[in-house]
């Protein structure tokens, strides 16, 4: 899983300018793990994944439409034999490059090569201490991830540790932060578990309840106070939008979700989607130029023209709806079929539901 992103939407002459500043490219669906919470349901390589030449063509097109950062992910991108050539090509086009990996395939040679490539950072997931991390990702993965962080840091790579908060590991988040800082990570990110993909089957077991969401929020606040001068920290707001950073979005009339506005995803087969939690097929780079898809796809327009005033349920009366906008619309569609349904993973929605159940 990957961290959710927050970017600005540009305004010019009273109109909104949508630019794909950051694009995530899933280089393969192949993965050596079968993580329980993987919303891509990664595993086997697809028969029709983009070739090296097709990836290079995509990168050239991205360089022409204003993209400044490319994230290479999977599946597990280190399983793609031409990964380093792709990264070098992207660097040659002056992209800032991020690699998103599960960390289990990083040895000294790989770490050294990545150190030489001058990446913005390498993101590695650490989803709890040993028992919980291994439960989610497989036996032995915890030690492998710690070793990869150590090797990458020693080779001068900026490491971004990313943790998914679940019902099982929410009490371990501060210890995850302690580990990340002690091992020299430069960035630390937290996000709530999203029941999507393979994670759909673990919704009841892993999804945080209202108490867990509040604990998540308060723990992250504590971590920020503890390490604010030692590591860059980002976190899922969990429905708590009182911080000053969110007031700017209110003043600008902006919403948090960057999908289809400043960010999008390209799947291993070339399908373009405004969202990574669920694939909304906007087009395919094998059949159309990326620019054509970005500018003209109806699903891109749907995300850009999302109207928070049409949100339903608890979200409809929330004072933060113009900023949050129901947070993840993919989850709404996945679980209800309704683009404007309330965000059932939000603290405020969870709390309201639990209060209703208590009075029955």
C-alpha positions in Angstrom: 0.0 0.0 0.0 1.0 3.5 -0.6 0.6 6.7 1.3 -2.2 9.0 0.2 -1.1 12.3 -1.2 -2.1 16.0 -0.7 -1.1 18.6 -3.3 -2.4 22.0 -4.3 -4.5 22.8 -7.3 -3.3 25.8 -9.2 -5.6 28.8 -9.9 -5.0 31.1 -12.9 -7.2 33.9 -13.9 -10.1 32.6 -11.8 -10.0 29.1 -13.4 -8.5 25.9 -12.1 -5.4 24.5 -13.8 -5.1 20.7 -13.4 -1.6 19.5 -13.9 -0.3 15.9 -13.2 2.5 17.1 -11.0 3.0 13.6 -9.6 2.3 10.3 -11.5 2.6 6.9 -10.0 3.5 4.2 -12.5 2.9 0.6 -11.4 5.7 -1.1 -13.4 4.4 -4.7 -12.7 1.6 -6.5 -10.9 4.2 -9.2 -9.9 5.0 -9.4 -6.3 6.9 -11.8 -4.1 4.4 -11.2 -1.2 0.7 -11.6 -0.8 0.0 -8.9 1.8 -3.4 -9.2 3.4 -4.1 -5.4 3.1 -2.9 -4.9 -0.5 -5.5 -2.9 -2.4 -3.9 -3.7 -5.7 -4.2 -7.4 -5.0 -0.7 -7.8 -6.4 0.8 -11.2 -7.1 1.2 -12.6 -10.5 2.7 -10.8 -13.5 0.2 -9.7 -16.1 0.7 -10.9 -19.6 0.2 -7.5 -21.1 2.4 -5.2 -19.0 4.1 -2.2 -20.6 7.4 -2.9 -22.3 10.5 -1.0 -21.6 10.0 1.1 -24.8 6.4 1.8 -23.8 7.4 2.9 -20.4 10.0 5.3 -21.9 7.4 6.6 -24.3 5.1 7.3 -21.3 7.8 9.1 -19.5 8.5 11.3 -22.5 4.8 12.2 -22.6 4.7 13.0 -18.9 7.7 15.3 -19.4 5.7 17.3 -21.9 2.6 17.8 -19.7 4.2 19.2 -16.6 4.9 16.2 -14.4 7.7 16.8 -12.0 7.8 13.7 -10.0 7.4 10.0 -11.0 6.8 7.2 -8.4 7.7 3.7 -9.5 5.7 1.0 -7.7 4.1 -2.3 -8.3 3.5 -5.1 -7.3 7.1 -5.1 -6.4 9.1 -3.0 -8.8 12.4 -4.6 -7.9 11.1 -7.8 -9.7 11.3 -5.9 -13.0 14.7 -6.6 -14.5 14.9 -3.3 -16.4 14.0 -1.2 -13.3 17.3 0.6 -13.0 17.3 1.4 -16.7 13.8 2.9 -16.3 15.0 5.0 -13.3 18.0 6.2 -15.2 15.8 7.2 -18.2 13.4 9.1 -15.9 16.3 10.9 -14.3 17.6 11.8 -17.7 14.3 13.6 -18.3 14.8 15.6 -15.1 12.1 13.9 -13.1 12.3 13.6 -9.3 12.0 9.9 -8.8 10.5 7.9 -5.9 10.7 4.1 -5.6 8.0 2.3 -3.6 9.1 -1.2 -2.5 8.2 -3.8 0.2 11.9 -3.8 1.1 12.3 -7.6 1.2 14.5 -7.7 -2.0 17.0 -5.0 -1.0 20.5 -6.4 -0.5 23.8 -4.5 -0.4 24.1 -4.4 -4.2 20.6 -3.1 -4.7 21.0 -0.5 -2.0 24.3 0.6 -3.5 22.8 0.9 -7.0 19.9 2.9 -5.6 22.3 5.1 -3.8 24.0 5.9 -7.0 20.8 6.8 -8.9 20.0 9.9 -6.8 16.4 9.1 -6.0 14.2 11.6 -4.0 13.6 8.7 -1.6 12.8 5.1 -1.4 9.5 4.2 0.4 9.5 1.1 2.5 6.5 -0.2 4.5 6.8 -1.1 8.2 3.3 -2.2 9.4 3.9 -2.9 13.0 6.4 -4.7 15.1 7.4 -8.3 14.2 4.2 -10.2 14.9 1.8 -7.7 13.3 4.1 -6.9 10.3 4.7 -10.5 9.6 1.0 -11.2 9.9 0.2 -8.7 7.3 3.1 -9.3 4.9 4.4 -12.8 5.6 6.8 -14.6 7.9 10.3 -13.1 7.9 9.4 -9.9 6.3 9.8 -7.7 9.4 13.5 -8.5 9.7 14.0 -8.2 6.0 12.5 -4.7 6.0 14.6 -3.5 9.0 17.7 -4.8 7.1 16.7 -3.0 3.9 16.2 0.3 5.8 19.7 -0.1 7.4 21.3 -0.9 4.1 19.6 1.9 2.2 20.5 4.5 4.9 24.1 3.3 4.9 24.3 3.8 1.1 23.1 7.4 1.4 19.5 6.7 0.2 16.8 8.9 1.7 14.4 6.4 3.3 10.7 7.1 3.8 9.0 4.7 6.2 5.3 4.2 5.7 2.9 2.5 8.1 -0.7 1.4 7.7 -2.6 1.7 10.9 -4.9 -1.3 11.6 -6.9 -2.6 14.6 -4.0 -4.9 15.3 -1.1 -2.4 15.3 -2.5 0.9 16.3 -0.9 0.6 19.7 2.6 0.1 18.1 2.7 3.3 16.0 5.0 5.2 18.4 7.4 2.2 18.5 7.4 2.2 14.7 8.4 5.9 14.8 11.1 5.2 17.3 12.5 2.5 15.0 12.3 4.7 11.9 14.2 7.6 13.6 16.8 5.3 15.2 17.6 3.7 11.8 18.1 7.0 10.0 14.9 7.3 8.0 14.2 10.8 6.7 10.4 10.6 6.3 7.6 8.9 8.2 4.1 8.5 7.0 0.9 7.0 8.5 -2.4 6.1 6.8 -5.5 4.3 8.0 -6.2 0.8 6.6 -8.5 1.0 3.5 -10.7 -2.1 2.9 -10.0 -2.5 -0.8 -8.5 -5.1 -3.1 -7.3 -8.1 -1.0 -8.0 -6.0 2.1 -11.8 -6.4 1.4 -11.6 -9.8 3.0 -10.1 -8.4 6.2 -12.3 -5.4 6.8 -13.7 -6.6 10.1 -10.4 -7.7 11.4 -8.2 -4.8 10.4 -10.3 -1.7 10.0 -10.2 0.8 13.0 -13.3 1.5 15.0 -14.0 5.0 16.4 -11.9 4.4 19.5 -9.0 3.1 17.3 -9.2 6.1 14.9 -9.0 8.5 17.8 -6.1 6.6 19.3 -4.4 6.8 15.9 -4.9 10.5 15.7 -3.7 11.2 19.2 -0.7 9.0 18.8 0.4 10.7 15.6 0.1 14.1 17.4 2.4 12.7 20.1 4.9 11.4 17.6 4.9 14.8 15.8 5.7 16.6 19.1 8.4 14.0 19.9 10.2 14.0 16.6 9.2 17.2 14.8 12.9 18.3 14.5 14.3 14.9 13.6 12.1 13.5 10.8 9.5 14.7 8.3 6.1 13.3 9.4 2.9 13.1 7.4 -0.3 11.5 8.5 -3.9 10.6 7.5 -6.1 13.3 9.2 -8.6 10.6 10.2 -11.4 13.2 10.1 -9.7 15.6 12.5 -9.2 18.7 10.4 -8.6 21.4 13.0 -4.9 21.9 12.2 -3.8 25.1 10.6 -2.6 23.4 7.4 -6.2 22.5 6.6 -7.5 26.0 7.1 -5.6 27.0 3.9 -7.7 24.5 1.9 -10.9 26.0 3.3 -9.8 29.5 2.4 -8.8 28.4 -1.2 -11.9 26.4 -1.7 -9.7 23.3 -2.2 -10.2 19.7 -1.2 -7.6 17.2 0.1 -7.9 14.5 -2.5 -5.5 15.1 -5.5 -7.0 12.4 -7.7 -7.4 13.6 -11.2 -6.2 17.1 -10.3 -2.5 16.9 -9.5 -2.0 13.2 -9.4 -3.0 10.0 -11.2 -1.9 6.3 -11.5 -0.8 4.3 -14.5 -1.4 0.6 -14.1 1.0 -2.1 -15.4 -1.0 -2.6 -18.6 -1.1 1.1 -19.4 -4.6 1.9 -17.9 -4.8 5.4 -16.4 -6.8 5.9 -13.3 -7.4 9.1 -11.2 -7.3 6.8 -8.1 -5.1 4.0 -6.8 -7.6 2.5 -4.2 -9.9 1.5 -7.1 -9.2 1.5 -10.8 -11.4 4.0 -12.6 -10.6 3.4 -16.3 -9.8 6.8 -17.8 -8.1 5.3 -20.9 -4.9 3.5 -21.9 -1.6 5.0 -22.9 -1.3 2.2 -25.5 -4.3 3.7 -27.4 -4.2 7.4 -26.5 -1.6 10.0 -25.6 -1.5 10.5 -21.8 -2.3 14.2 -22.3 -5.5 13.3 -24.1 -6.6 11.0 -21.3 -5.7 13.5 -18.6 -7.5 16.4 -20.2 -10.6 14.6 -21.7 -11.5 11.5 -19.8 -15.0 11.7 -18.3 -13.9 10.1 -15.0 -11.2 12.7 -14.6 -13.9 15.4 -15.0 -16.1 13.6 -12.4 -13.3 13.8 -9.8 -12.5 17.4 -10.6 -16.2 18.5 -10.5 -17.0 16.6 -7.3 -19.4 18.7 -5.2 -19.1 18.3 -1.4 -22.5 19.8 -1.0 -24.0 16.6 -2.4 -22.3 14.3 0.2 -24.7 12.0 2.1 -25.1 10.7 5.6 -22.9 12.1 8.4 -20.6 13.7 5.8 -23.4 16.0 4.6 -23.5 17.9 7.9 -19.8 17.9 8.6 -18.2 21.4 8.9 -15.1 20.0 7.2 -16.8 18.6 4.1 -15.4 21.3 1.8 -11.9 20.3 2.7 -12.3 16.5 3.3 -15.0 16.0 0.6 -15.7 12.5 2.0 -11.9 11.7 1.8 -11.8 8.6 -0.4 -14.5 8.4 -3.0 -13.2 5.0 -4.3 -14.1 3.4 -1.0 -17.6 4.9 -1.3 -18.0 3.4 -4.7 -16.5 0.0 -3.7 -18.7 -0.5 -0.7 -21.9 1.3 -1.7 -21.8 2.0 -5.4 -22.5 5.7 -4.6 -19.9 8.4 -5.4 -21.4 10.6 -2.8 -21.9 8.2 0.1 -20.5 9.0 3.5 -16.9 8.0 4.4 -17.5 4.9 6.6 -13.8 4.9 7.7 -13.9 8.4 9.1 -13.8 8.9 12.9 -16.9 11.1 12.9 -19.0 8.6 10.9 -17.8 5.7 12.9 -18.6 7.5 16.2 -22.1 8.4 15.0 -22.8 4.9 13.9 -21.6 3.5 17.2 -23.8 6.0 19.1 -26.8 5.0 17.0 -26.2 1.3 17.7 -25.8 2.0 21.5 -29.4 3.4 21.7 -31.1 0.6 19.9 
